[in-house]
Structures are given as C-alpha cells and as structure tokens.
Amino acid sequence: MVAKSNRKSSMKIYEVKGMKRLLALLLSMVLVLGFAVGCNNEKDDGGTPGGTGDGGNQNLPGGNVDVPHNPDLEDLKVWSFTNEIPDAILRYQEMNPDSQVNNFNIIRHVVSDQDGLYEQAIEPALLAGGDNAPDLFMAEQAFVLKFVSGSFSGYAMSYSDLGISDVEGKIKAAQLADYAVDAGRRDGEVVGLRFQETGSCFIYRRSIAKDVWGTDTPADIGAKVGSGWDNFMAAAADLKAKGYAIIYGPGDVWQVARDGAAEGWVKDGRLVIDPARLQFFELAKTLNDNEYWLGGGAWSDGWFAGMSGASDPAVFGYMGPAWLINYVIADNCGIEIDEETDEITDMGTFGDWAVTGSPVPWAWGGTWLFGHKDLEGDKKAAVAEILEWVTLDTTNDGFQYHFANGSLYAGSTRFADEAKKFEDGTFTKDTVASKVVMDKSDGSLDFLGGQNMFEEFIPAAAGAKSTHWHELDRSINGEFQDQAVQYYTGAKTLEEALEDFRTWAKDTHGLD
C-alpha cells in the first residue's frame, strides 16, 4: 500500500510511467516496421497490454536496464510483448547468483503487440528456427491457442519434457484456475502456463457513486451495476439523470460480452454466434440510443480522458482486470506537477476509485510462457527453472508472490529505479494466477482509497472460463464489432449486419 506521506511521489511516478509507456509504444512500432502504424480504436480484440484493445503496460523495448553481454556465455533468447518477464528473469539472476540461469546472457526481444506486431515478428522467427528462434517465448489470450493447439502449436515443449517434475501436482497445490491451465494444454499435456490472473471487475469513481446513490462502498455499488445487464442499465439511467456516463464506449461492453460467451466462434468448421456475443448488438444499441455512454472507441484520447475526469460527461467506470488499474487508469488519472517547483497542482482522480463485481463473470488477457521444442542440455534446464519460478512457485521467494505484493525489485542494484519505488512505497501490485499466493497477499492501494482489490478480484477469477476461445478470435472479433457499429448507429438492420458478418466469415475463413 502506498504510504500517505509518499502520495506525492506516488502520483509523480504514475505520471512518469505513463509517458514512458507512450514512448515505448511508438518506439517498438518503429523498430518493427520502420514507420508509424495507425490503429482502429473502434476495435478491441480481447488482448492484454500493447495496442488496439491490447492494453497499456508497455515499457521501452528490451527492458529498462543495460546488461553487459558476456562473450564467454551462451545467449538465452526471451521473446515477449511486455518487459515484465524479460526484466524479471534478470532480477532472478541477481537474486540467485548460484543459479544455472546465470550461465547465460539473457537476450530480451520485446515487441509491442500493437496491431498484432508481436505475432507478425515471432511467427517468422519460429519458422526460421536456429539462431533466430526464441528459447523462451510468451503469448497472450488473443492468440495463445495458436501456440498451444493451433497452427504454431508444434514449437512448444511440454513442461514435463522440459524437466519440471510433478507439473500436475504443483498446479493443484498452487490452486491455479482450471480455465487458464486448460488453455495451455496440448493433448492433455501442459505446454504453457501464465503468471497473472485476469478475472475482471467494474472499476468506478467513488465521488460519482456518492453523488448519484449516496454511497461508494463496493457492496452497495456492486448491487447497482453487477448481477446482470438489467441492473447495469438501470444504473446507467440513474447516472444519466445526474449528468454522467456509466462507461465511455462500446469497447468497454464488448469485452464483457465477448468473454461471457459459452462457445467459441468455430465448432466443427462452422461459424457459431454465441447468445452472449449476439446480445452485444442490443446492449450497444440501448447504451447508444439512450446516450448512456459517450460512444467513442477504447484506447482513444477520449477513453483516457475519462480516467482523469476530463471527459464531458464524466465517465463513471471501466471494466477490466487489475492490470487495467495499474497500467492504464493510474497512468491516465490526471496528476499534474509543476515542473519548476516539483509540487503537485492537481491530484486528478487519484484515490477516487474502487472495485466491485462485473455484470457477468469474465476475464481479459493474460501472459502464457513457453519453452522452445528444440531446447536441450543446460539451456533446457535453465528455461525450466525460470518457467517453474514464474508459474508454479508459491513460496515468498517465487515470482508470483513478489508480483502480487510489489516487492520484486526491493533492494535491487541492477534495477535501481524500481528499488527506489519500493523504498518510497510507490510500487504497484497485481493479481496472480495462484490462489494460494493471492490468499496470503495484500492488495490494498491508496489509488483505490485504501481498498484491498484482491477481495473483489479473487472471486471474479472463479467465474472466468476459456472454453469459448479460438485461434481466429482476433480476426473474427474485429469484424463482429464492425458489424455491431453498423447496427447500433442505424446504418444496417440487425438482419443485414448479421448476414454481412456470416458472408465475411465464409469468404475469409471458409466457415459455413
């Protein structure tokens, strides 16, 4: 928890982090393409931080520290779309000087997933093999099945074959969510596990809740916006009557409808439109026709402005996992600091937020870790050691405990800036995959008015699932949203929009 006396530095850290991530996003795009790439802010494909609907926790490619390259050591190549795990591996080396991981140079290849750039970069690297291939690589929800059971599934070695003992027993002992574990199984064998839990909640402004309903407690607000869409729409009407928008735009509802589905887009080669996803058309139309939202796209300037209270009307809340708080809302909460005096001139919405239940259970994103199929010898053992520390270790020395409690860089000399944040109390916390770790961790944040967010996010994770995920999600989700916009803005009837969607699915992916 951020100490009260350190609130000033805490808010300053949030401001600076936001600028770094913006620069990271632009720089990583330039590194991959050589020119700037635009994004369609109306689409949100269900990914995690990194681009159009992919979130915001991007830092400078390759991490934020310079590590000397030892020519006498073999390279261990790590590919990711954020620097969380690549940097964590460097920290692991520092924390464990006798580990076999220190026998390798950790080569971090961090590529933003803006507009699918990470996929576009790693796929040819896997196909090329040899020195180009990653030794340890990551995938996120929007495309994880491609690397588990889809077109690129042959490039990952099972955790058991890597040398991790009793994988199933450790999964059970850590109390990992079944839906996330199942997403990483190939023919019953675990080939990928994740470290972050992304069960999602409704994240709202306390001051607006008090103005509308006279209370801001999570239980009271959860009864207003949670437990079904009927309650949500009734709350939207109350908020509009007082001059507020319940959410910013369609992306905020699409994520919930998308992940609330029971079935995936494809079954036995045929297109399936799950009722929960079809419901998005009418939910969006109701919100649009009644002006319950502002109507703009997620990841746009207006979407971020709502987080600082600068939108008109003010936005009551956003729906998402803990990373949306730490890496997006906190970065855009509107803290202003006088450059000459270094004094805070505006606190923005810092401390005015709280977390409660979502209208329906759902999850958004997550990062799965894989070891390459051709690993052998000492490198294979080193990768196995890293994977076990990140995904299965539930001790207080494991990555997940440090990640949940914000203590990973405490006392680090290699990561001096991060160590200073821990000393100042300005570190962030996050939800993790192991319920065992979550149960013994404290998720209290000053940003949330002192609320322990884990009390809401732990039960949210229990209702999430992955049976509806599919390798083609990113492509099909985007087209479905395009047709929904055509419908709720009045350009097409419901029948026309659905018929055009079916025709597109047939022409593009051969789906009946």
C-alpha positions in Angstrom: 0.0 0.0 0.0 1.3 3.5 -0.8 2.0 5.4 2.4 0.1 8.6 2.9 3.4 10.5 3.3 4.5 9.2 -0.1 1.4 10.1 -2.0 3.1 13.0 -3.8 5.9 10.8 -5.1 3.4 8.0 -5.9 1.4 10.3 -8.1 4.5 11.6 -9.8 5.6 8.0 -10.5 2.2 7.3 -12.1 2.6 10.4 -14.3 6.2 9.5 -15.5 5.3 5.9 -16.1 2.6 6.9 -18.5 5.0 9.0 -20.6 7.5 6.1 -20.7 4.8 3.7 -21.9 3.7 6.1 -24.6 7.2 6.4 -25.9 7.6 2.6 -25.7 4.6 2.0 -27.8 5.9 4.4 -30.5 9.4 3.2 -30.4 8.5 -0.5 -30.6 6.4 0.2 -33.6 9.2 2.0 -35.3 11.7 -0.8 -34.5 9.4 -3.4 -36.1 8.0 -1.6 -39.1 10.2 1.3 -39.7 7.2 3.7 -39.7 4.3 4.7 -37.6 1.2 2.4 -37.7 -2.3 3.7 -37.1 -4.9 1.8 -35.1 -8.6 1.4 -35.3 -9.8 2.5 -31.9 -13.3 1.1 -32.5 -12.0 -2.5 -32.3 -11.0 -4.3 -29.2 -9.8 -7.9 -29.8 -9.6 -9.1 -26.2 -5.8 -8.9 -25.7 -3.7 -7.6 -22.9 -1.4 -4.5 -22.8 0.2 -3.4 -26.0 -2.1 -1.9 -28.7 -5.6 -1.8 -30.2 -7.5 -3.3 -27.4 -4.4 -4.9 -26.1 -3.9 -2.8 -23.0 -1.1 -0.4 -21.9 1.7 -1.9 -19.8 4.4 -1.4 -22.4 7.9 -0.2 -21.4 10.9 0.5 -23.6 11.7 -2.5 -25.8 14.4 -4.6 -24.3 13.7 -3.5 -20.8 14.8 -0.6 -18.8 18.4 -1.6 -17.8 21.6 -2.2 -19.7 23.1 -5.6 -19.1 26.7 -6.2 -20.3 27.0 -9.1 -22.8 29.5 -11.7 -21.8 31.0 -13.2 -24.9 32.0 -16.3 -23.0 28.4 -17.2 -22.2 25.7 -18.7 -24.5 22.7 -16.5 -25.2 19.2 -17.4 -24.0 16.7 -15.5 -26.1 13.4 -14.3 -24.5 10.6 -13.0 -26.6 7.7 -11.1 -25.2 5.2 -8.2 -25.9 6.0 -6.5 -22.5 9.1 -6.4 -20.4 7.6 -7.8 -17.3 9.1 -11.3 -17.6 12.3 -10.5 -19.5 13.2 -8.0 -16.7 12.0 -10.4 -14.0 14.5 -13.0 -15.4 17.3 -10.5 -15.0 16.1 -9.9 -11.5 16.1 -13.6 -10.8 19.7 -13.8 -11.9 20.5 -11.1 -9.4 18.6 -12.7 -6.6 20.0 -16.2 -7.3 23.7 -15.7 -8.2 24.4 -19.5 -8.0 21.6 -20.4 -10.3 22.3 -22.1 -13.7 20.4 -19.2 -15.3 23.5 -17.1 -14.7 25.4 -19.2 -17.1 23.6 -17.4 -20.0 23.2 -13.9 -21.4 19.5 -13.1 -21.3 18.7 -11.5 -24.6 15.4 -9.7 -24.3 13.4 -9.2 -27.5 10.4 -7.1 -26.6 7.9 -6.2 -29.4 4.7 -4.3 -28.8 1.6 -6.2 -29.9 0.1 -3.1 -31.4 -2.0 -4.2 -34.3 -0.6 -7.8 -34.0 3.0 -6.8 -34.4 4.3 -9.3 -31.9 2.6 -12.1 -33.7 4.0 -10.9 -37.0 7.5 -10.8 -35.6 7.6 -14.1 -33.7 6.0 -16.3 -36.3 8.7 -16.0 -38.9 11.4 -16.3 -36.1 9.8 -19.7 -35.1 9.6 -20.8 -38.7 13.2 -19.9 -39.4 14.5 -21.7 -36.4 18.2 -21.9 -35.5 19.7 -18.7 -34.1 16.6 -16.8 -34.9 14.2 -18.9 -32.8 13.3 -17.8 -29.2 14.3 -20.1 -26.4 11.5 -18.9 -24.1 8.5 -17.0 -25.5 5.2 -15.7 -24.5 1.7 -15.4 -25.9 -1.4 -13.7 -24.6 -5.1 -14.5 -24.6 -6.0 -13.2 -28.1 -3.6 -15.6 -29.7 -2.4 -18.1 -27.1 -4.3 -21.0 -28.7 -2.3 -20.6 -31.9 0.8 -21.6 -29.9 -0.9 -24.3 -27.8 -3.2 -26.2 -30.2 -3.3 -24.2 -33.4 -1.1 -23.5 -36.4 2.1 -22.8 -34.3 1.5 -25.4 -31.6 4.4 -27.6 -32.6 7.0 -25.1 -31.4 6.4 -25.5 -27.6 7.8 -28.3 -25.5 5.7 -29.6 -22.6 6.6 -28.5 -19.1 7.2 -32.2 -18.2 9.5 -32.8 -21.1 11.4 -29.6 -20.1 12.2 -31.3 -16.9 9.8 -29.8 -14.4 8.7 -32.5 -12.0 5.1 -33.3 -10.9 3.6 -30.5 -13.0 0.1 -31.5 -12.3 0.7 -31.8 -8.6 2.2 -28.3 -8.5 -0.7 -26.9 -10.4 -3.1 -28.4 -7.9 -1.0 -27.2 -4.9 -0.9 -23.6 -6.3 -4.6 -23.6 -7.0 -4.3 -22.3 -10.5 -7.6 -21.6 -12.2 -8.7 -24.5 -14.4 -9.7 -22.3 -17.3 -6.2 -20.8 -17.7 -4.5 -24.2 -17.2 -6.7 -25.8 -19.8 -5.9 -23.0 -22.3 -2.3 -24.1 -22.1 -2.8 -27.8 -22.7 -1.9 -29.7 -25.9 -3.3 -33.2 -26.0 -3.6 -33.2 -22.2 0.0 -32.0 -21.6 0.8 -28.6 -20.2 2.9 -26.6 -22.7 2.1 -23.1 -21.4 1.1 -21.6 -18.0 0.5 -18.0 -17.1 1.5 -15.9 -14.0 -1.2 -13.3 -14.0 -4.9 -13.7 -13.1 -7.2 -11.5 -15.3 -10.6 -12.1 -13.8 -12.3 -8.8 -14.2 -14.4 -6.3 -12.2 -16.1 -3.0 -12.5 -13.7 -0.1 -11.6 -15.6 3.0 -10.6 -15.3 6.6 -9.4 -16.2 6.9 -5.7 -17.2 10.6 -5.9 -19.7 9.9 -8.7 -21.2 7.0 -6.8 -21.7 9.2 -3.8 -23.3 11.9 -5.8 -25.8 9.5 -7.5 -26.5 7.0 -4.8 -25.1 8.5 -1.6 -22.7 5.7 -1.1 -19.4 4.5 -2.6 -18.9 1.1 -0.9 -18.1 -1.8 -3.2 -21.0 -3.9 -1.9 -23.6 -1.2 -2.5 -22.3 -0.3 -5.9 -22.0 -4.0 -6.9 -25.7 -4.3 -6.2 -26.3 -1.5 -8.6 -24.1 -2.4 -11.6 -23.5 -6.1 -11.0 -25.6 -9.3 -11.2 -26.8 -8.9 -14.7 -27.3 -6.4 -17.5 -30.8 -5.3 -16.3 -29.2 -3.9 -13.2 -26.4 -2.3 -15.2 -28.9 -0.5 -17.5 -30.9 0.7 -14.5 -27.7 2.1 -13.0 -26.9 3.8 -16.4 -30.3 5.6 -16.3 -29.6 6.8 -12.7 -26.2 8.1 -13.8 -27.5 9.8 -16.9 -30.1 11.6 -14.8 -27.3 13.1 -12.8 -25.2 14.0 -15.9 -22.8 11.1 -16.0 -22.0 8.3 -18.5 -21.8 4.8 -17.0 -18.9 3.8 -19.4 -17.1 5.5 -22.2 -18.0 3.5 -25.2 -18.6 0.1 -26.9 -15.2 -1.4 -26.2 -16.0 -1.4 -22.5 -19.1 -3.5 -23.0 -17.7 -5.7 -25.9 -15.0 -7.1 -23.7 -17.6 -8.4 -21.2 -20.0 -9.8 -23.9 -17.1 -11.3 -25.8 -15.8 -13.2 -22.8 -19.2 -14.0 -21.4 -19.8 -16.5 -24.3 -20.1 -20.2 -23.6 -19.0 -21.3 -27.1 -16.2 -20.2 -29.4 -16.7 -18.7 -32.9 -15.9 -22.0 -34.6 -17.2 -25.5 -34.0 -16.7 -28.4 -36.4 -15.8 -25.9 -39.2 -19.0 -23.9 -38.7 -19.5 -20.3 -37.5 -21.1 -20.1 -34.1 -22.6 -16.8 -32.8 -23.0 -17.3 -29.1 -26.0 -15.6 -27.5 -23.8 -13.6 -25.1 -22.0 -12.1 -28.1 -25.2 -11.6 -30.1 -26.5 -9.7 -27.0 -23.8 -7.2 -27.5 -25.7 -5.8 -30.5 -28.7 -4.9 -28.3 -26.6 -3.8 -25.3 -24.7 -1.4 -27.5 -27.9 -0.1 -29.1 -29.5 0.5 -25.8 -26.5 2.4 -24.4 -26.2 4.3 -27.7 -29.8 5.2 -28.1 -30.2 6.4 -24.5 -26.9 8.2 -24.5 -25.7 6.2 -21.6 -22.1 6.4 -22.9 -20.0 8.9 -24.9 -19.7 6.4 -27.8 -16.0 6.6 -28.6 -13.6 3.8 -29.1 -11.4 2.2 -26.4 -7.7 3.2 -26.3 -8.6 6.6 -27.8 -7.7 10.0 -26.3 -11.3 10.4 -25.1 -11.2 7.0 -23.4 -8.1 8.0 -21.5 -9.7 11.5 -20.7 -12.5 9.7 -18.9 -10.0 8.3 -16.4 -8.8 11.8 -15.4 -12.4 13.2 -15.2 -11.8 15.4 -18.2 -14.5 13.9 -20.4 -17.9 15.5 -20.9 -19.9 13.9 -19.4 -17.7 12.4 -16.8 -17.3 8.6 -17.0 -18.4 6.6 -14.0 -16.3 3.4 -14.6 -14.4 0.9 -16.7 -14.5 -2.9 -16.7 -11.3 -4.9 -16.6 -8.7 -6.8 -14.5 -6.1 -5.5 -12.1 -3.7 -4.6 -14.9 -6.2 -2.0 -16.2 -5.9 -0.2 -12.8 -2.1 -0.4 -12.5 -1.1 0.3 -16.1 -3.9 2.3 -17.7 -6.2 4.1 -15.3 -3.4 5.0 -12.9 -1.2 6.3 -15.8 -4.1 8.5 -17.0 -5.6 9.7 -13.8 -4.7 13.3 -14.5 -1.9 14.1 -11.9 -0.3 17.4 -12.7 3.0 18.5 -11.3 4.6 22.0 -11.6 7.9 21.5 -13.5 9.6 24.3 -11.7 8.6 23.6 -8.1 8.0 19.9 -8.4 4.8 20.4 -6.5 1.5 18.7 -7.3 -1.0 21.2 -8.6 -3.8 18.7 -9.4 -4.4 15.3 -7.9 -6.7 14.3 -10.7 -8.7 11.2 -9.8 -6.0 9.6 -7.7 -7.7 7.9 -4.7 -11.2 8.3 -6.1 -11.5 4.8 -7.5 -12.9 1.5 -6.2 -13.6 -2.0 -7.4 -16.7 -4.1 -7.4 -18.3 -7.0 -9.3 -19.0 -7.1 -13.0 -22.4 -7.6 -14.6 -21.3 -11.1 -15.7 -18.1 -13.2 -14.9 -15.3 -12.7 -17.5 -11.5 -12.4 -17.9 -9.4 -10.2 -20.1 -5.9 -11.1 -21.2 -3.0 -12.9 -19.5 0.5 -14.0 -20.5 1.4 -17.7 -21.1 5.0 -18.8 -21.1 6.5 -21.4 -23.4 9.8 -23.2 -23.8 11.0 -24.0 -27.4 10.8 -27.5 -28.7 14.5 -27.7 -29.6 15.9 -26.9 -26.1 18.4 -29.3 -24.7 21.1 -29.6 -22.1 21.9 -26.8 -19.8 19.7 -24.3 -21.6 16.7 -26.5 -21.4 17.3 -26.8 -17.6 17.7 -23.1 -17.2 14.4 -22.4 -19.1 12.6 -25.0 -17.0 13.9 -23.3 -13.8 12.6 -19.9 -15.0 9.2 -21.3 -16.0 8.8 -23.0 -12.7 9.7 -19.9 -10.7 7.3 -17.7 -12.7 4.3 -20.0 -13.0 4.4 -22.6 -10.2 6.4 -21.3 -7.3 4.1 -20.3 -4.4 6.7 -19.5 -1.8 7.5 -16.0 -0.7 10.6 -16.1 -2.9 8.5 -17.0 -6.0 7.8 -14.5 -8.8 4.1 -14.5 -8.2 4.4 -13.5 -4.5 6.7 -10.7 -5.4 4.4 -9.6 -8.3 1.3 -9.6 -6.1 3.0 -7.6 -3.3 5.1 -5.3 -5.4 8.4 -6.5 -3.9 10.3 -8.0 -6.8 12.8 -5.2 -7.1 13.2 -4.5 -3.4 17.0 -4.0 -2.7 18.0 -4.4 -6.3 21.1 -2.7 -7.6 20.5 -3.8 -11.2 17.1 -2.1 -11.1 17.8 0.9 -9.0 14.8 2.9 -10.1 12.4 0.1 -9.2 14.2 -0.5 -5.9 13.7 3.2 -5.1 9.9 2.9 -5.8 9.7 0.1 -3.3 11.5 2.2 -0.7 9.2 5.1 -1.4 6.0 3.0 -1.3 5.2 3.8 -4.9 5.3 0.3 -6.3 2.3 -1.4 -8.0 0.6 -4.7 -7.1 -1.2 -7.1 -9.3 -3.4 -10.2 -9.2 -1.6 -13.5 -9.9 -2.5 -17.0 -11.1 -2.0 -18.8 -7.8 -4.9 -18.5 -5.4 -2.6 -19.7 -2.7 -0.4 -16.7 -3.3 -3.3 -14.3 -3.6 -4.8 -15.5 -0.3 -1.6 -14.6 1.6 -1.0 -11.2 -0.2 -2.4 -7.8 0.4 -3.9 -5.9 -2.5 -4.6 -2.6 -0.7 -3.9 0.5 -2.7 -4.1 4.2 -2.0 -5.2 4.7 -5.6 -8.3 2.8 -4.6 -8.9 4.8 -1.5 -7.2 2.1 0.6 -9.4 -0.8 -0.8 -7.9 -4.3 -0.9 -8.7 -5.1 -4.5 -7.9 -8.8 -4.1 -11.1 -9.2 -2.2 -13.0 -8.5 -5.4 -10.6 -9.9 -8.0 -10.2 -13.3 -6.3 -14.0 -14.2 -6.6 -14.1 -12.6 -10.1 -11.5 -15.1 -11.3 -13.6 -18.0 -10.1 -16.3 -17.3 -12.7 -13.9 -17.0 -15.7 -13.6 -19.6 -18.4 -11.7 -20.4 -21.7 -13.9 -22.9 -23.5 -15.0 -20.2 -25.9 -11.5 -19.1 -27.0 -10.4 -19.9 -30.6 -7.3 -19.3 -32.7 -9.3 -17.0 -35.0 -10.6 -14.7 -32.2 -8.6 -11.7 -33.1 -9.8 -11.6 -36.7 -13.4 -12.6 -36.1 -13.9 -10.3 -33.1 -12.9 -7.3 -35.1 -15.3 -7.9 -37.9 -18.2 -8.7 -35.5 -17.6 -5.3 -33.8 -17.6 -3.6 -37.2 -21.0 -5.0 -37.9 -22.3 -4.1 -34.5 -21.3 -0.5 -35.1 -23.2 -0.5 -38.3 -26.3 -1.8 -36.5 -26.4 0.4 -33.4 -25.7 3.5 -35.4 -28.6 2.8 -37.8 -26.6 2.1 -40.9 -27.9 -1.5 -41.1 -30.7 -3.6 -39.7 -29.8 -6.4 -37.4 -30.5 -8.9 -40.1 -28.3 -7.1 -42.6 -25.5 -6.8 -40.2 -25.6 -10.5 -39.2 -25.9 -11.6 -42.8 -22.9 -9.5 -43.8 -20.9 -11.0 -40.9 -21.8 -14.5 -41.9 -20.8 -13.8 -45.5 -17.5 -12.3 -44.4 -16.8 -15.4 -42.2 -17.5 -17.7 -45.2 -15.3 -15.6 -47.6 -12.5 -15.0 -45.2 -12.2 -18.2 -43.2 -14.3 -20.7 -45.1 -16.8 -21.0 -42.2 -20.3 -22.2 -43.0 
